[in-house]
Amino acid sequence: MTADPRQQLLKIFLAAVAAVGGRARVSSYLRAHPPTGSVYLIAFGKAACAMAHGAHEALSSRILDGLVITKHGSDESLPWPVLESGHPMPDEASLKAGARLIEFAKSIPQDAQALVLLSGGASALVETLPAGLGLTQLRELSRWLLGAGLDIHAMNAIRKRLSLLKGGRLAQLLYPRKVLCLAISDVSGDDPRSIGSGPLVAEPKTNIPPLSIGAPAWLAAALQQAPPLPRPDDVCFQNVQFEIVARLDDAKRVATETARKLGYEVKVHVEFIEGDAVEAGTRLARGLLESGTGVVHLWGGETTVQLPPQPGRGGRNQSLALSAARVLRDQKSAWFLAAGTDGSDGPTEDAGALVDGATIARGKAHGLDADAALAKADAGTFLEASGDLVHTGPTGTNVMDLMLGLKIE
């Protein structure tokens, strides 16, 4: 354990991310469980391109046609059209992608099979709205959802009721075709109803979720007027096979194995880390300092950030890490990493941050204040100055966030 602890924590994180890569997971599943006959491919989400590559490796020319929809900047060369759209904020391209998806789904012969590859981010990347709603309302809704501090389940419960693709509606659109959906889970509990807002699974709850303060004025009426979701006993769901090929627990398992190979004991925390990012960062860092030495602590989850009217740069992992850095201040032998497995954190190109006992001093030397940065949701500006941002680029997966802590002495 004489190597640089920062590099070792990064090595553990990157090994965990690689283990849940969409390309390898999809290819492995389809080789082990090859579908009968030819298929038509639909892939959407942050990991869409990687997952589509995996399908092409396994099935090659058996894929008769395909459509891939992913985040701006994540385009890759594939045998089928690749559309890019907005995330985390949907844009005009998201609506165009939704229209194209409906058109493509209807073009698939009714006796054919559809292979749907689903990953996190799909809720923003692809959308079709009921009559009377457009991009202005979609962006206003998304802005409120992203800044209200709601978890993904609460956000998607609202999204799917204002969508003509989510909440099982894509299953209705594809019926009577047989559908195999391979998904990468980016939600706690791996609930298929929340992955991409559940386009292929039934939503048993028919009640409209309560709206918190600050919701758009038009939202309550729009929810009441929206077309009903398909019932759980709708025949369309009988033709859907849903399989999760990568999840947070898979990443945590490989992180544990990698840390042990590096010579560390590992404490895997089963708690799902959620709620306010600043509070979580403080709590995890305090627990790290109170723990024994030479142990890598491993958490997983997805926190939230309550955004001010004019937020700065950063995302939930950067806020979490900077909050932890305040607790680790002046500790010479403690490190903490928080990063998104998809390689992005909020509306930034950074995955998160890896902080230590000198992070606060390094940022302060540039005239920055950590408390002020957190209050303004501007942790990214501070962490760039302190040299602690983690940048991986798109990873081809998305199983939420990993947090790693290490104390040597």
N, C-alpha and C positions, 0 to 999 in steps of 0.2 A: 504493500500500500504506500509506496514511496512516490508514485506518479502524481501528477497534478490532479487534485480532487475535482477541479472544474472540468477538465477534460474527461475524467472518468464518469462524472455525472452525465455529461453530454453523450458519451459512448453508450451508457445504459439507456438513455432516452432514445437515441437513434436506433439502437437494436430493437427496442420495443416497437417503434414505429414501423420499421422494416418488416417485422413479423406479422403485421396486420395489413400489409400492402394489398391494395385491391387487385392488382394484376395477378399476383401469386395465389391469392385466396380464391379468386374466381376460376382461374385455370385449374387449380387443384380440385375444386369441387366438380367442375364439369368433366374432368378426366375420370374422376371416380364415379360420377353419376351422369353419364352422357344421356342427353335426351334422345328419344326416338325420332328419327327423321330430321328434316330441316327446320330452322327457326327464323323468326324476324326479331331483331335486337332493338331494344329501347334502353338507353342508359342515361340517367340524369342524376346530378349531384356533384359535389366537389371532386369525388373520386371517379367520375364517370369515364374519363379517358383511360385511366389505369385499369378499371374493371372491364372496359370494352376490349382492351389489349389482351387481357386474360381470356376472355371469351373467344377472341380470334385465334389465340394460340391453341386452345382446346378444340375448337369446332371448325375453324378455317372456312372452307367454301360451303359448309352446311348452313352458315348464316346467309340467307338470301338477300337481306337488305337490313339497314339499320339507321338509327338516328341517335346522336349523342349530344347531350346538353350539359355544359359545365360552366364554371366561373370564368369571368374575364381573366385572361392571362394564363389559363390552364390548358389551352388548346394543344392537341398533339395530332400528328398525322395518323389517320385511320382510313380504312377502306370506305367509310360512310361519312355523310355530312356531320360536322361538329359545329354546333351553335354555342356561342358564348353569351352570357347574360350576367345581371348584377347580383352581387352578394357582398355583405349582408343586406344591402338595400336593393330591392328589385328595381328594374328600370324598364324602359320601353322594350328592350330586347327580351325581358322575361315574359312579357305578354305575347310577343311575336313567337317566342319559343313554345308557349302554351298552345297557340293556334296551330303551329307546325306539328306539335305532338298529336293533337286531335286529328289533324289531317292524315298524318302517318298511320295512326292507330286504325282509322277507318279504312285505309288502303290495304291493310293486311287481310288476306283471304280468310273467310270465316272458319274454314276447316284447318287453318294453320296454327302453329304454336308461336307464342310470344315469349321471348326471354327478356325480362325486365331487370336491369341492374340499378339498384337504388342506394344512394348514399346521402349523408348529411349535406345540408345546403339546398336540397331540392325545393324546399318550401319557398325560397326567394327566387330561385333560378327559373322556375316554370310556373306560369299562372294563367288561368282564364277566369274571368269574373262574370257574375250575373249582370244582366242588363241594368244600366243606370250607374254602374261603377266603372271607374277607369284608373289610369295611372296615378292621377292626383290623389284619389282616395287610397289606393294601394300603398303609395309611399307614405302618406300620412299615417295610415294604420301601422305600417312597418316601423316608422320612426317612433311611434308611441310604444309598440311592443318591445323594441330593442332598448328603450330608455326607461321602461317602467319597473325594471328589476324582476320581471316574471321569469319563471323557469320555462324550459322548452315545452313541457307538457301543456302548461297554461297558454302559451303563445299559439301552439298548434291547434288547441281546442277552438280558438277563435278563428284562426286562418282557414281551417277546413270547412267552416260553415259559410264562408264567403268565397268559396272556390268551386269551379266546375270540374276540377281534377282531383282534389284531395278528398279525404274522408270516404274512400271507397269508390269515388266516381270514375276513376280510371278503370277499375274492374268492370263497372257497368259498360263503359265505352268499349272495352275489349271483348266482352261477352258476345258470342258463345265460344270464342277462341280459348284454347288451353293456355295458361300462363304459369311460367316458372319465374319467381322473383328471388334473386339473390341480393341480399342487403348487407351493408356494413352499418352496424348500430352506432348511433351517436346520441343515444338517450339512456337515462338510468332505467334499469330493469329490462332493457332490450325490448320494450313494448313496440310491436310492429305498427300500432296505431299512431305512434308519435314519430316514427322514422319517416322523414319527408312529409309529415302530416297525413300518413296513412293512405296513399292513393289506391292501394289494392286490398285494404282490409276494412271490415265493418266497424262502425263506431256505435257501440251499444247505447251510449248516453244521447238522449234526444234533447235534454235541457240545454239552454244557452248559458254559458258560464257567466258569473257576475263580472261586471266591469268596474275597474278601479277608477279612482279620481284621475282626471286628465285624459280619459279616453276621448277620441274624436266625437263631436256632437252628433254626427250622423250615424254612428256605429250601431247603437241600440236598435234603431229603426231598420237598418240594413240587415241585421241579424234576424229580426222578426220576419222580414219579407223574403229572405233568401230561400231558394228551393230546398225542400227537405233532403237530408242525406239518405242514401239507400239503407233499407232496413237490414239488420243482421241476418235475417233469413232470406235475403234476396238471392235468387238462384245464381247470380253472377259470381258469388264468392266460392261456389262449389268447384269452379274450374281453376282456382288459384292455389298454387303451392308456394309457400313462403318459407325461405331458408335464410338464416343469418350466418354469414360466412366469416365475419370478424367482429369482435366486440372488445370492450375495455378490459375485461378479465384476461383475454388472450395477450394483450399488450403488457399487463401487469405481471403475468406469468413469465414472459420472456425477460422483462426488466429484472425480475427476481433472479432468474437463472444467470443473467449477465453479471449482475452485481456479485453473486456468489463466486463466479469464475474469477472475478477481480480480487477476491479474497475478503470480501465484506460479509458480515452477518446482515440479514435483511429483516426488517420489520414491515410486514405488509398490513396496512390499515384497511380494514374491510369497510369502514365508513365511507359513504359516498359524499364527497365534498361539494356542497352546494350553498346557496344563499349568498349574502354579500361578500364580494371578493376581498374587500379591505379587512373585514372582520375575520374571514377565513385565514388570510395571510398572517395576521397577528396571532391567531390561535395556534396555527401549525408551527410557526417559528418558536413560540414559547414552549410548545411540546418538544420540539427538537432540542432546545437548550436544556431542558429538564431530563433528557434521555441519556443513555449511556453513550460511550464513545466507540468509534469504529463500526457503527451500524448505519446502513443506508435505510432511510425511511421512505416508504412508497405509498402514495395516495393517488386516487383517481376521482374524477368528477367533472362538474361544470358549474362554476359560480356565476354570479350576476353583478352588474354594476348599475347603480342608479345615476343616470347621466344628468348633468346640469344643462341649462338652456344652450350653452355654447361649449360643448365638450372639446377637450384638447386631443392629443394624439395618444393612442394606446387601446388596449382591450382588457378583458377581465384578467388574463394571466399576468399582464404587466402590472396591473393594479395590485393583484395578489402578491406578486414578487416584491414590489416596492414596499408594500405594507410589511411583509416579512423582513425586509432589509432594515426597517426601523427598529425591529426587535433585535436583530443580529448586530446592530451597530457596535463597533469596536471589538467584536468577537473575532479573534485571530484564526480560529480553526472551525468555522461553521459556514456551510454553503447551502443554498436553497434554489431549486429550479422549478419553474412553473411554465408549462408550454402546451400549446394545442397540437394534437397529433396530426392535424391537417396542414400544419405549417403556417397557419395564419391565426391572428388574435385580434378579433374585432375588425374594424376597417383598416387594418395595417398589413404590411407584408412580412411582419415579424411573427414568429411562433410564440414568443413569450420572453422570459428573461431568466438569467442565472445570477443570483446576487450573493454577496458575502458580507463579512463584517466591515469592509471598507467601502461598500457601495455608497452609503450616505455621504461619507467624506469626499469621495470622488465627485459626486454630483454637486455638493456644496462648493467645491473648488471652482466650479463653473458658474457660481452665483445662483444655484437653484435650491429650492426648498421642497423636501419630500412631502410635508403635510399639505402645502399649497398645491403641489402637483396632483396629489390624490383627490383633493377637494374639487379640482377642475377637471378630473378624469384625463389628466395629462401625464400619466406615468411614463409614457413612451418617450417624451422629451427629456425627462430626467434620466431615464435608463440609457438613452443614447449617449448622453453626456458622460455618464458613469462607465460606459463601455460594457454594459451587461445585457444587451439585447441578444436574443437567440434567433438566428435566421437560417431556415432550412430550405425555403422555397416550397412549392407544392409537393406533397408527399404521396399522393395517390391513395390516401385513406382518410378516415375521420372517425375515431372512436372516443371523442371528447378529449379531456385534458389529463395530463400526468403531472404530478408534483413529486419531487425527489429532495430529500434532505440528508445532510451528512455532517456529523461533528466528529473531528479527529481527536481532540483533547478536551 
